[in-house]
Amino acid sequence: MDSQEQYDALLKRWGLEDQSAERRARREKLVRHAKAAATYVKKMLAPTRKAVSRTPATH
């Protein structure tokens, strides 16, 4: 067992397991979902923006 494995085992025994990989995976999943939501909103608003920009200006 190398020193990193010993360190991880000690943390686990103390109840302080390294959860950085889990946190990173959750963060990446959140970012993916946020990007998908932003893309969806942009696609939903795009026809509205085009319609508004085509209306003639009234003076």
Secondary structure, DSSP 4 states (H G I P E B T S, - for coil): --HHHHHHHHHHHHT----HHHHHHHHHHHHHHHHHHHHHHHHHHHHHHHHHHHSPPP-
